[in-house]
Amino acid sequence: MRAGKLLLCATGGYQCYALPGFVLALLRHVADDVQVVLSRAAAELVSPYAVEVASRHSVYVEMTDTGSDVFVPHIELARSADLILVYPATVNIIGKVAHGIADELIAALVLAAAVPVLFVPVTNETMWQQPAVRRNVAQLQADSFTVLAPLPSVEVATREGLEMVPDTFPHPTLLTQLRAALRQRGQRS
């Protein structure tokens, strides 16, 4: 089963760097159409233009953003979606929605939604285990939101978990060329 329209709400986790590719994967595997909303922090981590190109839609960041017949984005975008995916979901957005704080676009549209909302948290283990975060997650679940367990990822602050980076280099021919260039450099030294 596919969603007709998926609304992807990205907050400020480092995983935002890969959003254009993620949008294309969602289009291939999950939804016929993907609309993207970025938090201010997310918009600093990924080019909104790159996300627009991948999604073929304007990207919304602020409550006052308009376009493509959207004049009140937190209401209209929420109404147009079959499913809302909050990824990456920071503990900040989890806390805001759990407490009904709608002071920015993503929190407001999630609170205005009448469709299923899935949160995919991104945080380190210490933050995830904090009592306040656990209470917020429990509140979201009590309010009928789906909150998945955080995806395993590299801890960018300490680089712990580098072993989770796939063994296969994403661009095998580039890897070969890089190794050849390093060998050449070594021969010159």
C-alpha positions in Angstrom: 0.0 0.0 0.0 1.3 3.5 -0.9 0.4 6.9 0.5 -1.0 9.3 -2.0 0.8 12.3 -0.4 3.3 12.0 2.4 4.3 15.1 4.3 8.0 14.9 5.5 8.8 17.2 8.4 12.5 17.4 9.0 14.0 18.9 12.1 17.6 19.7 12.9 19.4 16.4 13.0 22.5 15.9 11.0 20.7 13.3 8.9 19.2 16.2 7.0 22.2 16.2 4.7 20.7 13.2 3.0 17.1 14.4 2.6 17.1 14.8 -1.2 18.0 11.1 -1.6 15.6 10.2 1.2 12.8 12.0 -0.6 13.5 10.0 -3.8 13.5 6.8 -1.8 10.2 7.7 -0.3 8.8 8.4 -3.8 10.1 5.0 -5.0 8.9 2.9 -2.1 6.2 4.7 0.0 4.3 7.6 -1.6 3.2 8.9 -4.9 4.0 12.5 -3.8 6.2 13.9 -1.1 5.9 17.5 0.3 8.7 18.7 2.6 8.7 21.0 5.6 12.0 22.0 7.2 12.6 23.5 10.6 14.9 26.5 10.6 17.8 24.3 11.9 17.1 21.7 9.1 17.2 24.4 6.5 20.7 25.2 7.7 21.8 21.6 7.3 20.5 20.9 3.8 19.8 23.2 0.9 16.0 23.8 0.6 16.5 24.1 -3.2 18.0 20.6 -3.3 15.0 19.2 -1.5 12.6 21.2 -3.8 14.3 19.6 -6.8 13.9 16.1 -5.4 10.3 16.6 -4.3 9.2 18.9 -7.1 7.4 21.1 -4.5 8.2 24.3 -2.7 9.7 23.7 0.7 8.1 25.4 3.7 10.1 26.6 6.7 8.2 29.4 8.3 4.6 29.8 9.4 4.3 32.7 7.0 5.6 30.9 3.9 3.1 30.8 1.1 3.0 29.4 -2.4 1.3 27.0 -4.8 -2.1 28.0 -3.4 -1.0 27.4 0.2 -1.7 30.4 2.3 -1.9 29.0 5.8 0.7 26.2 5.7 0.2 24.6 9.1 -3.5 23.9 8.2 -3.4 23.4 4.5 -0.3 21.1 4.4 -1.7 19.0 7.3 -5.0 18.6 5.5 -3.5 17.7 2.2 -1.4 14.7 3.5 -2.3 11.1 3.9 0.6 10.5 6.3 3.0 12.7 8.2 6.6 11.6 8.8 8.7 13.6 11.3 12.3 12.6 10.4 14.7 13.4 11.7 12.7 14.1 14.9 14.8 15.9 17.5 13.9 15.8 21.2 13.0 19.5 20.8 10.1 18.8 18.4 9.1 15.8 20.5 8.8 18.0 23.6 7.0 20.8 21.8 4.3 18.5 20.3 4.0 16.6 23.6 3.2 19.9 25.4 1.0 21.4 22.6 3.5 24.2 21.8 2.8 25.4 18.3 5.4 28.2 18.0 6.9 27.0 14.7 5.6 25.4 11.5 6.3 21.7 12.1 4.8 21.6 15.6 1.8 23.6 14.5 1.0 21.4 11.5 1.5 18.2 13.5 -0.9 19.5 16.1 -3.3 20.4 13.3 -3.2 17.0 11.6 -6.0 14.6 11.4 -3.9 11.9 9.8 -1.4 9.4 11.2 1.9 11.0 12.4 5.1 9.0 12.8 8.1 10.3 14.7 11.5 8.9 14.0 13.8 10.3 16.7 17.4 11.1 16.3 19.3 11.6 19.5 22.1 10.1 21.4 21.4 7.5 24.0 22.0 9.7 27.0 19.4 12.3 25.8 17.0 9.5 24.8 17.1 8.1 28.4 16.5 11.4 30.1 13.3 11.3 32.2 11.9 14.4 30.6 12.4 12.9 27.1 10.8 9.6 28.2 7.8 11.5 29.6 7.4 13.4 26.3 7.5 10.2 24.3 5.0 8.6 26.6 2.7 11.6 26.2 3.0 11.5 22.4 2.1 7.8 22.4 -0.8 8.5 24.8 -2.0 11.1 22.3 -2.0 8.5 19.5 1.2 9.5 17.8 3.5 6.8 16.7 7.1 7.2 18.0 9.6 4.7 16.7 12.8 3.8 18.6 15.7 6.0 17.5 17.5 4.6 14.5 21.0 3.4 15.2 23.5 5.9 13.8 26.9 7.4 14.3 27.3 9.7 17.3 28.6 12.7 15.4 29.9 14.4 18.5 32.3 11.6 19.4 32.3 9.5 16.2 31.2 6.5 18.2 29.5 3.9 16.0 31.5 4.4 12.9 31.3 0.6 12.5 27.6 1.2 11.5 28.7 3.0 8.3 28.2 0.4 5.6 31.3 -1.6 4.6 30.6 -0.9 1.0 31.7 2.6 -0.1 28.8 4.5 -1.6 30.7 5.2 -4.9 33.0 2.2 -5.5 34.7 3.7 -8.6 35.4 6.9 -6.6 37.0 4.8 -3.9 39.3 3.1 -6.4 40.3 6.5 -7.8 40.9 7.9 -4.3 43.2 4.9 -3.5 45.0 5.3 -6.8 45.6 9.0 -6.1 46.9 8.2 -2.6 49.3 5.6 -4.1 50.5 8.1 -6.6 51.1 10.6 -3.9 53.0 8.1 -1.9 55.2 7.3 -4.8 56.1 11.0 -5.2 57.1 11.4 -1.5 
